[in-house]
Amino acid sequence: PISLQHQRGAAMISLLLTILHLAYGTNVTCQGSSCTAGMAYLQLHGNVQRALSQSDDFVPMDGGMGRACRGASRTDNSPSNYVVKTVSNLEECKTACMSEASCRGIEYSDSRCEVWTRADGIMASIPLDGFSCYRYGPYTTTTTMPLRSGTFEAVDGAAGRACRGATGGDNLPSHYKISASGESSLDACKTACLQDMDCKGIEFSSGRCEVWIRPQGIQASAAVSGFMCYRFVDPSISTTTAYPEGAFAPVDGGTGRACRGASPGDNKASHYTVEAASSLTNCKTLCFHDASCKGVEYSPGRCEIWTRSAGIETSIALDGYECWRKMDDGTTITSSCQAQTSQLGATDAVCTETCSYLASGQWPCGEGGPCVCGGSTTRTTTTTATTAATTTATTATTTQSATTTTTAATTTAATTTTTTTVATTTNGATTTGPTTTLSSPSTLIQETVSALQSSNSEGVFMYDTGTGWLPSDIYTWPDMIEAVKLMASTGVGQLKLWLGDTDHIYGLVNVAAFLAQCMQETIQYNACDENNWSDNNVVQEAGGSTYSATSACGQLHQSYQDYSCSAEEDAMAGGRMACEVDSGMEMRAFTQAKWYGAPAKLFCAPKSKVPKAPRWDYSSPWCPQEGGYGYEAPFPDDVDLDTYFQYVNEGGGCKDYQGIKTGGWKFTGSGCVDGACPGSDAPLFGQPDGRTDVEGCCWWGRGVIQTTGTCNFGKLNFYMGKRAADEGRSSIYPSIDFCKNPNSICDPNSPAELKWVAGMFYWLNAVQPYNSGGWNYISELKKWVDNGMNTGDSSFINGASGIVNRGCHNPPNCGTGELHAGAKRAENFQKVLKAMGLV
C-alpha cells in the first residue's frame, strides 16, 4: 500500500517485519502465477499471526507469533520456568503441554518446545522472530501483580500529549504494549503500569491504554488531542544522568540492535572494551567520560565501549541489545513555528511540535495551512576520505554539512523549486532522513523525460502467460513517462520524484530501480488488481478455504478494511485519515491472474446480495472453448453486478473472464462449512474468525506497487484526491474520490498513468529518503553511477530491492528473511538500463 510515513518510517518498518517473513516464507508457494500483485512490501501493512490451534485453551501472549515467553517480567527467562522437549511442529508442542498437569503455556521455535511449568505462568514476552508464545490453562483477568511504589509525572503537561521515545516521531510499537485492563480510565491505566515491572510510563486515550516498556523510557511527546502522557518515576532508580541530553543518538533505532563496524559482520574484539554496567545510563556515562569512546552497545550487565576510530557504522537486529552512537561533533538546534490562525486549534506550541516531524512545507506547515515554520538543525561532521564533497541537504528541519581534510568540492544546482544535493561519501554518516525533500531542476526533468521517450522500450514490460511472454497491455512505457513527468514536476505537496541534481543520468537510474521492482511485483503478471493467491499451501499455513472469495477482505491473516492509520495521521486529517467502510459498497476488480484455471476477479458485495462467500475451484468444470460444443460467452468486464452476483450465488462457472479454460464457484469442499467458504482469521485486526462474506471488502491491493487497505486509500484521497481539493489543498486528481471508488486506480477509464502514480508515491515516501545503517539510497545511487554503472556490481540494486521487499537495504540482517527474487530484480534493472541506452 501507499505509505505516507513522513514522521514514522522506522515504526512502519518495525511493524512489517513479521508480515514479510510470513508473506515470503519458504512454506508459502504459489499455483502458477497466483502469487502476484499484492505481495509487495507495502501491500502488507500491519501485523500477521498464524492460524491458532483449534483448542480454545491456548491463548496467544502479546499476539503469539514472533514472541518468546517470559516469567514475571521481560527479563525473567529462568530455566526453572520450563522443561524443554523436541517436537515436529507447534501442534505437537501444544499436545506435550496438555499431557503435563503443571503446564501453564508453551514457547515454540522450529523443533524446540518449552513447556512452561512456572506456578504463576507466563506473565510477559519479548519480540523474537521465529518464536511463538501461548498461555495455557486458567489465567484470569482478576489475577494481579503486586503494585510497585512510585509516582507519575506529566510529560510536557500530559494533557493533549501522546508519548514518544527519543523524538517526537519515535513511536515504535516495541516501545509499549496495549493493556486491556487499563483501557477503562486513566487510573486503571496507571494501575496497569504499577503491575508491570517493565513499565516506564503510560499513554491514555479514551478506551486505550499504552504501557510503555521502552528501556530508556518516555523522552518526548507529540501534540495529539484527547491523549495523555505520564512518565513513571520509580524512587528506587536514580534518574540523574552524568551526560547532557542529546549526547547519544540511537543507531538504526537503538533498541534491539547490536553495534557493528564497517559492515554487519564486522564485530572485531579490537573495536571495543567490555565493562560491567547496571544500566544503559551507566554504560553511556562510562562512554561519555572516555575521550576515545565512539558509542556503546549495552545488554543487561554488559557494556561495550566502542573505540574504533571510524566509530559505529552499522548494526544488526538482536533482541535485548542497545546500540548508541556518541554525538561529540557539536550540534545546535534552532526552530521557529508560529500559528497564523486558530484554524483547527493551531497554536505556536502545536505548530512547532507537528511540523517537527513533517516534510518542509507540507500541510499544515505549508500549502496554506495554519502553521508557518522556519529553523534548522546544524551539524558539522569532519571525516577523512580520499575524495569527498561539501554538501547541503534541505530537509524538514535539518541542514547538514560534511567536510573533509583532503579534497573538497562544492556542488550547487539551480532549480525551479527547492534542491537537495546529497553527499556521496561512504563513511556511513547520515545525510538524509525520512523527511528529506528531494526535487530536481526543470532542465533535468526535461532531459530525463526526453531520454525516456527515446528509449528502446520494446520487450521491457512483459508478462508470463504460462506458455510464453507477451507485452503488457496494462503497464505501458508511455503511461509510465506521463507519471514520471507528473510526479517529478508537480508531485504531492513537497514530495517529488527525484530525477537528479546535476545530471539526468541519476534520475534515469532512479526510475530504472523503481521499474525493476514493478516488473517483479506486478508487471510480470499483467495485473493491476490483487490476485486471489490463497492456494492450498497458503491455506495449510493460515487456515480458511482454498481460493475463497473472501481473499478480497484480506489474505494471510490480513483484514484490509481494518487497516488503521496512526493517531498523528488521524489528528492531521482532523479526526480520521482512513476511508470509512461502506457496507453497501459493491464492485468487481478489473484484472485477475491468467494461468490455466486462475481464480476469478476479486469482488465485494453486501450480505444482502452475496450472503455466503464461495470458493474458486480451478479444477472443474472444464470450459468449452469458442466454436466448440456447449460454449457460452463469458461475461463482459462491465457486467451488471446484480447479474454477476446471482451467477456466483448459483455456483456458476466458465463465465468469469475471457479465455477461461476451467473453473467455477463452489460452496462445498476444501474448507467450506455450512455452505460458506471462510478465509483465514485476522486476530490482530479484530477478526478472530475467518470471514464468510465479502461485505465491506473492497480494499484489496491495486496499482503497480499495490495500494491496499482503508488507511492507504485514505492517504491517497487526503494528499492526491478529491478530499485534498475539497479541503483547499492542491490535488493531482481533484475529481477522484479514492474512498468512494478505490477501483479508480485500475479503472480503464481513469487517467492511464494513475496506476503508476500510486506506486511512485510509495517510492517517494519509502525508498528515496531511505537512510539506515550507514546506507543512504541517494548516495549509493550516485556512487554506483559515478563508479561507471558496472552491472557486475549489484550492491545498489540489491539494496533498493531489499527496501521494497524486506524493509531494509541488507536482508537478511534486519531479521525479515532473505531477499526474494534478488537476481531477477537485478536482471530487470539491467534490462531497463539497456533500454535507456545506459549500459
N, C-alpha and C positions, 0 to 999 in steps of 0.2 A: 504494500500500500504506500501511498504518498506519505512521507514523514516530514513534518514541519517542526522537528525538534530543535528549534533555534536556541532554546535555553537548556535543553536536557538531552543532548545527543548521547552522552555517556550513559545516562539512565536507560535510554532506549536500547542501547546495545546490551546492557546487562539483562534487561527483561527478555531479550530474544534468544539468549544462549541455549536454554533448554529446548526451545521450539526448533531451532535449526538442527540440533542434534537428532531430534526425532524425525524431522522432515527429510533429512538425508541419511538417516541411519542405515546401516548395511542390511537390516532386516526388511527395509521397505523397498520393494521392487515394483516395476510397472508392467502393465499389459500393453505391449506395443508402444504407442506414443501417448499412453494415458497420463503419464506424469508430465504435465506440460505447464502452461501458464498458470501461475498461482503458486509455484514453488520458489519464487524469488525471495530473497531475504526480506524485502519489505512487505510481501504479502502476509508473512507470518508474524503479525504484530500482536504481542500478548504472550501468555504462557500456555503450556500444554502439559497434560497429565495422562499417563497411560490408563487403559481401562482397569477399573478396580476389580477385585475379586467379587465373585457372586455372593460371598459371605458378607453380611452387614456388620459382622463383629470387628472387622478390620477398618480402622478409620485413619486416613492419611494425616500425618503430622506435618503441619505447616505446608500442606499441598502434596506431601508424599514423595513425588518424583523429584530427583535432584536434591534430596535431603538426607543427611546422616543423623542418626538418633543420638541424643544426649540425655543425661540424667537430670539432676536438679538445676543445671544451668548449661549454657552452651559450651562450657569448658569441661564438663563432667563426663568423661568417657572412660571411667574406671573399668578395667577388665572384669571386676566382680559384678558388674551390672548385667552381664550376659554370658551365654555359652555359645561357642562357635560350632556350626555344623556345615557340612559340604552338601550342596543340593544342586539340582539341574536347572531350576527355574524359580520364579517368585512363588508360584503356587505350592511347590514342594516346601519352600521356606515357611509358608503360612501353615501347611499341614504339620510341619515339625513343631510349630508354636502350639497348635491346638492339641497336640499329643502331650504337651508339657503342662502340668497342672499350675505351675507358678508363672507361666508366660504372661507378660504384660505388653508384648509387642515384638516387632521384628525390624531388623535392618538388613536389606538385601543388596548385594552387588555381585554381578557375574555369578560365580558358583558359591559364593560365601554368604552364609546366613547367620546372623546374630540373633539368637532367641533371647530376648530381654527378660530377665527374671528379677530385676530390681523391684523391691517391695512397693515403692511409690511410683513405679512405672516410668514411662518416658515423658519428661516434662519440658523438653526443649529439643531443638535440632539446629543443624548448621547447613548452609548450602554446600553441596558436594556433588559434582557431576558424576553420573553413573550409579548413584546410590538411591535407595528408596527406604522410607521410614514410615511404619504404620503402628499405631497403637492397637492393642487387643484387650478385650475384656471390659470390666466395669469402671470406666472413667466417668466421673460425674462432674457436672458444672458446679456443684456445691463444694468440691474439694478445693481448698485454698492453701496457698503457700504462706509461711509466716511473713508478716509485714516488716519491711525494712524501716529503719528510722531515717529521717531526713526531711528536707523542706523542698518546696517548689518555688523557683524564681521565674518571673516573667521574662520572656525573651523579647526584647525590643517593644516592651509594653504589652505583650501577649495577645491582646485583642486585635483581630484583623491581621494576624500574622500566621503564616504556615512555616513549620520548622524546616530547616535546611542543614546540610552538612558543612563542608568547608566554605561554600559560597552560596549566594542567593539562588543559583541554578542547580545546586547539588542536591538532588532528590532521589538518589538511587534506591530501588526497592529493598536492597540488602541492608539499608540503614535502619529499617523499622519492621515491625510485624503488626498485623491488624488484630486487635483484641475484641472478640465478640462480647466478653463480659464488661468491657468498658464503654460500649457504644451508647449506653442509656443516658449518661450525664458526665459532666466534667469531673465530678467527684469519683464516679465509678472508673473513669479512665485513669485518674491518679492512683486509685487503689490497685488497678491492674499493673501499674508501674511498680508500686511498692511490693507487689507479689513476685516481681521478676528481678532476679539478681543482676541481670544484664542491663536493666533499664537506665537510660541516661536522661530521659525526659519524655514528654508526650506532645502530640498534636491532636487537638479535638475539634471536630465539627459535628453538626447535627447527625447523629446516627453512625458516627465513625470515630474510632479511637486508634491512633497510631502510637505504639510503644516503641520508642527509639532506642536501638541497641548498638548504634554506631560506636565503636570503641573510643573515638575522640569526642563523642557527644555531639550536642547541637551547637554549632559555631556560627550560624547565620539564620536568617529567616527571610521570607518573601511576603509582600503585601497581598493578602487574599481575603476578601470579605467573608465573614462567617467562620473563620478559623481562629484557633487559639493555640499558642505555643508556650510550653513551660519546660524549663530545664530542671532536672532533679539534682539537688545538692546533697551528697552523702557526707555527713560530718566526719566519717572515718577515713575519707580520702582527701588529700590535700589538693586544692585547685590552683595552687601557686605554681607558676612556671618560671624557669630561670632563663627564658629566652623570649624575645619580643614577638608579638603577633605577626604572622607573615614570614617568619624566619625559615619555614619549611613549606615546600609545595608537594602535594601527592604526585607520585609517578603513576600514570595510567589509572588514576582514581585512588591510588594508595592502598585501600583496603582489599585484602585478598590478592596482593601482589608481592612477589619476591623479586628483589633487585637483581639486575644483571648489568654487565659491562657493555661491550660493543654490540653484542647480539644476544638473543635469548639463551644461547648455550654457553655464554661467557660468564662463568661463575668461579674464576680462579681464586684460590685462597689468598693470594697476594693482594687482592683488591680491597681487603678489609681486615679488621681485627675484631675479635669477639670479646664482648664484655657482658657481665651479668647486669640485668636491669629488671626492676619490678614492674615497670610500666612503659608504655610508649613515650610518655612525657619524660620519664627518667632517661630513656635512651636518647631522645632528642637533646636533652640537657647535656649529656656527655659529649654529643657531637658538636653542639653549639660552642662549647668551651675548648674544642680541639681545632686549631687553625687549619690542620690538614684534612679535616673531615669534609666530605662532599655530600654526605647523606647517610641515611640509616635504613637498615632492614630490621624489623622487630617481630619476634614471635614470643609467646609467653616465656619470660625469664631469660631470653637470649637477645642480645643487641649486637648487630654487626655495624661497626663504624667504618664506613666506606671511605678509603683514602686514595682510590685510583685517580690518577692525575686528570684523566678525561671525565671523571665522575660517573654517575649512573646514567646510562644512555637508554636503557630499556628495562623491561620487567617481564615476568611470566605470571600466569594465574596460579596461585597456590593458597588454598584456604588456610586461615589462621595467621597469615603473614601480613605485614605492613611495609610499604616501601615509600620513603620520603626523600626528596632532594633538598639539600640545604641551599637557601637563596641568600647568597652573600654578595650579590652583584650590585646592590643598591637600587631600590625601587621607590618611586614616588607616585602617588595616586592623586589625581585631581578629577573632580566630577561636578557637573552642574546640570541639573534638570529642573525646569520650572513648569508649573501648570499655567497654561494660558487661559484656561477656562475651568469652571467647576463641572463641566460635562463629564458624565459617568463617574462622578465623585473624585475627580482628579485633584490631587494636592501636590505640593512640591515633593513631599516625602514619598508619596505613592509613585510619582513620575520617576524619581531617582531610582527607586527600587525596581520598578517594572522595566525601565529602559536599560538597567544594568545587565540584563540577560537577553535583550533583543538586538537584532542587527541594526546598525546605524540607519536612522531614517525610517524604520519600519513602524507602521501604525501600532500603538497610539503615539509613538515618539517621532512621528513624521507623517507624511501623506495626509495632512490636515487634521491629525489627531490632537488631543488636548495637551500634549506634552511637547516641550521644546528642550532639547538636551545638547550639551557640549561637554568636552572634557576628555581626558586621556590618561592611560597608564603608560608611563615611560620607563623602559628598562634598557640598559646598555650592557651588552654581554661581549666580553673580549675573548676571542678564540684564536687558536693558531691553526693555520692551514696553508697549503701551497698557494691556492688562489681562492679568494672569496669575494663577496660583494657587500657593499653598504646598501641596505635596502630599507624601504619604508613600507610597512603593511598597514593599510587602513582597515580597522575593524570597528565593531560596535563601540568599544571604549578603549581600544588598545593601539598604541604606536610603539613599534619595537625597532631598534637599530642594532644590527650586528656588524662589528668591525673586526678587522684582522690586523696582525702585526707585520704581514709580509707584503702582499699585493692587494690593492683595493680598487674597486671601480664603482662609480655611481651610475645608477640606471634610473631614468625618468621616462615617462611616456605621456603624451598628450591624449586627452580623452574628452568625449562629449559629456561624460557624467563624472564618474569617480574612477580612480585607478588603484590597483594593488600590484606592487612588484614584490615577488616572494623570493627570499634568498635561496640560493642553490647549494649552500654549504651542507655538508653531510655530518655535522657534529652532533646531530640529534637535538639541537636547541629548538624550542617551539617558535615558529614564525607565523603560523596562522592558527585559528581555532574554529570551533563550530559556528561562531557568529561572524566569521570573516565575510566581508562584502567584496565580491570579485566582479569586475566588468572589464570591457575591452574598448580600445579606441574604435571609432566608427570605420576608420580605414582598414583596420584588421578584420572587422566583421565583413566588410565588403570583399576583402581578399579571400577570406575563408569560404564565403558563400560562392565566390567565383570559382575557387578550386574545387568545391564540391560539385558545382554544375558541370565542370569539365572532366570530372572523374569518369572512369570506365566502370560503371556500376553493374554491368551485365553479369549475372550469375552470383551476385553477392548475397542478396536476400532470398534464400532458397528454403523450401520446406520438404519434409520427408513424407511421401505418400504411402510408404510401406513397400512399394515396388520400385521406387525411384525418387528423384528430386526434381521439383518444379519451382519456378519463380513464384514468390509470394504475391498474391493479388490483394492482400490486406495491408502489408507493410511495403511501401514503395520508396525509392530514393527521392523522387521529387517532393513527396509529402514530408519526408524527413528534413529536407532542406528548408521547407517552409517553417517547420518547427524550430530549426536552428536559428533562422532569421528572427523569428518572433521572440524566442527565449533569450537571445543574445542582445537584442536591441531594446525590447520592451520589458521582458522578464516579468517577475511577480514582485511588486514592491521594489526592494533593493536587491533582490536575488536575480542574478543573470547568469546565463550560460557563458563560461569563460572561454574566449577564443584567442587568448594570448595577450601579452602586454607589449612586446617589442617585435614579435614575429608570428605571423599567422600559422606557421607550422605547429607551434604549440597548441593552437586551437584545433587544428586538424587531428592531432594525436589525441586530444581530449575527446573529440567526437568519436574517433575510432575506438577508444577504450569503452565508451558508452555503448556503441553498436555491438562490440564483441560480446557484451553481456546480454543485450537484447536478442542477438542471434541464438544464444544458448537458451535463454529463458522462454521465449515465446515465438520468435520468427520461424524456428525450425519446425514448429507445429502448425504454423499459419493460423494461429488462434488469437483472437482479441479477448474473448471471454474465457474465464477459468474453465478448464475441463473437469469433468467428473472423473477423478483418478483414484477413487476409493475402491480398488480392486480387492481380490481375496486376500492378498498379502497385507494390505493396509487394514482390512477388517480383522485379520488374525492378530494384528498388533493393537488395534484400537477398539475393536468391537463394532457392533452395528450390522448392517446388511451390505452385501456386495453391490456397488454402484447404486446405492439408494438415491432417490430424488432429493433427499434431504442434504445431499452434498452442497446444494445451493445455500443451506443455512450455515455450513462450515464443515470442513474436513479435518480429520486427525485431531479430534478434541477441540476444535475451534467453534466459536459461535459469533459469526461476523456481525450480527445485529447487536451484540453486546460489547463491541469494541468501544471502550470509554476513553475520552480524552483526559488530560491531566487537569488538576484543579486550576493551574495557572492559565491553561488554554481556555478553559471554561470562563474564567474571570475576564480574560482578554476579550472574549466574544460576548461579554455582557451577561453571562449566565450559562450558556451552552454552546459549545463548539460543534459537537457531533450532530448528525442529522437525526431527526425524530423518526422512530419506526412507525410506519403506517401499516396496520394490519390488513387494510383493504387494498394495498398496492399489489398489482399483478403485472408481470412481464416475463418475457422469454428471451434468452440470450440469442445473439446473432451467429455465434460460431460454436463448433464442437470439434472434438478430435476426428481424425479421418482414417484411422486404422480400421481393418475389417471388423465390423460389428461394434464399432465405437459407441459409447453411450450417447444418448440424445442431448440436446442443448439443456443447460440448467434453466429452471423456471421457478417462479414464486407465485403463490395464489392464496387467497383466504381459505380457511377451512370450509366455508360455505360452498366453495367451488371445487376444491380438491380435499375432501375430508381426511383421507389417509394417503400417505406417501407410498408409492410403489417403488420397485427396484427395476433396473435395466438388466434384461437377460440378453447377453450378446451371442448366445449360442442358438437361440431359436426365437421366432420362426425364421426359416430361410425365406428370403425375399426375392420373388421373381423379378427379373430384370426387364427393362423396357423392351417391348417387342415380343416378350415371352408370355407363355400361358399364365393367366391369373395376375398379370401385372396391374398394380394400381399406382397412379402417380402420387408421389409424396406431397405433403402439404407445402405450400409456398412459405418462404421465410416470414411473410407478413400474415400468416393465417390468423383468422379471428380467434382470439384466445378462448372464448367460450366453446368454440368448436374443438379446439385442441384439448381443452381440459376434459371435455366429455370423452374424447378418444382415449385419453390417459386413464380416466376412471373406469373405462370399459376394458382396460388391459390391451389396448391396441398395439399393433406392431407394423413395421415396414413402411411407415409413412412420415417419419420424423425429419428426414433430411434427404436432399438429393444424393443419389448414388449409393444409398444404403444397401448393404449386402445381406445382413441378417440382424435380428434383434427386435425386441419389443418390451412392453411394460408388464410386470408380473407383481402380484400381491401375496405370493407364497414362496416358500423355499429360501435358502441362503440367508437365514437370519430373520425372516419376516415372522411376525407374531400377530394373530387375530386380524389378518387382513391388512396389516400395516408393516412397512419395512423401515425400521428405525436407523438413524445414523449413529455415529459414536457419541458418547456423552461428552459434556464440556463442563466439568465441575468447577473449573476456575473462572468460568463465565456465568455461573449461577444456573447451569443446566446439568443437574446430577444424572438425568436420564437422557437417552438418545431421543432426538426429535422424531415424531411420527407424522409430521405435517410440514408444509412449506410456507406457512403464514408468516409474513414479515421477512422472509428470507431472500431479499432482493439485493444483497450487498456483497455478492461474490466478486472475485478479482476481475479487473478489466484493464486493458491497455498493454503497452509494450513492456513495462515493468509494473506488474499488477497493482492497481489501486483497489484496496479491499477494506470493507467494514465501515460502519456508520461514522466513526471518528474521522477516518481519512477522506471520505466523501464530503464530510462536513468542512474539513480544512480546505479542500478544493473549492467548495462553494464560498467560503469565507474570504479566500485570497484571490480566486480566479473567476468565480461565477456570479450568479445573479445576486447573491447576498452582498457581495462586495459592492456591486453597483447600487443596490437598494440603500445601502448604508453610507453612500457617498465616497467610497474608495474606488481607485482605479481598478478596472477589471478587464481581463483579456476576453472573456466570454460573458458579457453582461446579460445576455438573454437566456443562458443555460443555467437551470437550477439543478445542480448535481444531487441535491437531496430529494427533489421531486422525481427526477429521472436519472438515476445512476447509469441507465442503459445508454445515455448520450455519448459516453466515451467510445463505444463500439458501433453506434448507430451510423449506417452508411450515409445518412442524410446530414450528419454532423460535420463540422469542418474536418477535412481529411487529416489534418496534422494533429488533431486533438489527442489521438491515441499515443502519439509521440510526445506531445507536450506534457501529458500526465507523467510519463516516465522520466522526462528531463527534469521535472520539478523535484522528483526524488533525488536525481543526480546532484542538483544544486544544493540540496539540503544535507545529504549524507556522504557524498563522495568528494566533491570539490573541496569542501572545508576540512576533510579528514586530516587529523594530526594527532598521532598517538604513538607512544613508544619510540620517539625519535624518527618516525616515518611520516613525512608530510606529502600529501598527494601531489600538490602543485610542484613542490620542489623536486620530487622524484621524477615527475613527468619531464620537467625541464632538464634535469640531469641526464635522463635517458636520451632526449633529443640532442642535447649538447655533446654527448659522447658518441654521436654518429648513428643513432637509431639502429643499433645492432640487434637484429631479430633473434640472434642466438642468446641474447641476454633477456630473459623473461621476468626479471625481478620486478619491473614496473607493472606489467600487465597482471602478473600473479598477485601483486599487492592490491591492485584495483579490483580484481576478481574476488579476492578474499574479503574485501569490504562489503561487496554486494552479496556474496554467497555465505559468508561466515561472520560478518560483522567486525572483522579486523584484517589488517594487512598481512598477517603472518600466521594463518592457520597451519597446524592445529594448536599453536602456542597460546591462543586465547581460550582454549578449552571447549571449542564448539565443533571439533572434528576436522578431518582433512578437507582441503579444498575440493569441491565437487566439479568434475569435468574441467580441471585446470588446463590440461593440454588442449582440449577443444576450444576453450575460450581464447587461449594464446593463438591457436590456429585461426580463429575468427579475426583476431586483432591483425594478424599478418595479412589476411585476405582483404580487409578493409584498407590497410595501408597501401597494399599493392594497387587496389582500385583507385586510390587517391594519387598514385604515382610517387609515393614517398619511398618505397623500397622496391 
